[in-house]
């Protein structure tokens, strides 16, 4: 297997990698491999997920909204659906007459 060198890792990222390694009792290498596999949509066996092919539109976010957040989002969607569209392009002088 080839080795890779990753340069210019900021201190925040390095600390996060070290923290995850310590919390999970993994090596730093295992944490980085796991992060790369996950970010590239690959399984531990190297299989590429059909859902995650480095397409930002295919990314799925984890988590759930609580009832308050869900209600606020629904209210915002309803308000947007009732709003009149605004004119984004300038009106030409000849079209005004």
Secondary structure as a PSIPRED ss2 file (coil, helix, strand):
# PSIPRED VFORMAT (PSIPRED V4.0)

   1 X C   1.000  0.000  0.000
   2 X C   1.000  0.000  0.000
   3 X C   1.000  0.000  0.000
   4 X C   1.000  0.000  0.000
   5 X C   1.000  0.000  0.000
   6 X C   1.000  0.000  0.000
   7 X C   1.000  0.000  0.000
   8 X C   1.000  0.000  0.000
   9 X C   1.000  0.000  0.000
  10 X C   1.000  0.000  0.000
  11 X H   0.000  1.000  0.000
  12 X H   0.000  1.000  0.000
  13 X H   0.000  1.000  0.000
  14 X H   0.000  1.000  0.000
  15 X H   0.000  1.000  0.000
  16 X H   0.000  1.000  0.000
  17 X H   0.000  1.000  0.000
  18 X H   0.000  1.000  0.000
  19 X H   0.000  1.000  0.000
  20 X H   0.000  1.000  0.000
  21 X H   0.000  1.000  0.000
  22 X H   0.000  1.000  0.000
  23 X H   0.000  1.000  0.000
  24 X H   0.000  1.000  0.000
  25 X C   1.000  0.000  0.000
  26 X C   1.000  0.000  0.000
  27 X C   1.000  0.000  0.000
  28 X H   0.000  1.000  0.000
  29 X H   0.000  1.000  0.000
  30 X H   0.000  1.000  0.000
  31 X H   0.000  1.000  0.000
  32 X H   0.000  1.000  0.000
  33 X H   0.000  1.000  0.000
  34 X H   0.000  1.000  0.000
  35 X H   0.000  1.000  0.000
  36 X H   0.000  1.000  0.000
  37 X H   0.000  1.000  0.000
  38 X H   0.000  1.000  0.000
  39 X H   0.000  1.000  0.000
  40 X C   1.000  0.000  0.000
  41 X C   1.000  0.000  0.000
  42 X E   0.000  0.000  1.000
  43 X C   1.000  0.000  0.000
  44 X C   1.000  0.000  0.000
  45 X C   1.000  0.000  0.000
  46 X C   1.000  0.000  0.000
  47 X C   1.000  0.000  0.000
  48 X E   0.000  0.000  1.000
  49 X C   1.000  0.000  0.000
  50 X C   1.000  0.000  0.000
  51 X C   1.000  0.000  0.000
  52 X C   1.000  0.000  0.000
  53 X C   1.000  0.000  0.000
  54 X C   1.000  0.000  0.000
  55 X C   1.000  0.000  0.000
  56 X H   0.000  1.000  0.000
  57 X H   0.000  1.000  0.000
  58 X H   0.000  1.000  0.000
  59 X C   1.000  0.000  0.000
  60 X C   1.000  0.000  0.000
  61 X C   1.000  0.000  0.000
  62 X C   1.000  0.000  0.000
  63 X C   1.000  0.000  0.000
  64 X C   1.000  0.000  0.000
  65 X C   1.000  0.000  0.000
  66 X C   1.000  0.000  0.000
  67 X H   0.000  1.000  0.000
  68 X H   0.000  1.000  0.000
  69 X H   0.000  1.000  0.000
  70 X H   0.000  1.000  0.000
  71 X H   0.000  1.000  0.000
  72 X H   0.000  1.000  0.000
  73 X H   0.000  1.000  0.000
  74 X H   0.000  1.000  0.000
  75 X H   0.000  1.000  0.000
  76 X H   0.000  1.000  0.000
  77 X H   0.000  1.000  0.000
  78 X H   0.000  1.000  0.000
  79 X H   0.000  1.000  0.000
  80 X H   0.000  1.000  0.000
  81 X H   0.000  1.000  0.000
  82 X H   0.000  1.000  0.000
  83 X C   1.000  0.000  0.000
  84 X C   1.000  0.000  0.000
  85 X C   1.000  0.000  0.000
  86 X C   1.000  0.000  0.000
  87 X C   1.000  0.000  0.000
  88 X C   1.000  0.000  0.000
  89 X C   1.000  0.000  0.000
  90 X C   1.000  0.000  0.000
  91 X C   1.000  0.000  0.000
  92 X C   1.000  0.000  0.000
  93 X H   0.000  1.000  0.000
  94 X H   0.000  1.000  0.000
  95 X H   0.000  1.000  0.000
  96 X H   0.000  1.000  0.000
  97 X C   1.000  0.000  0.000
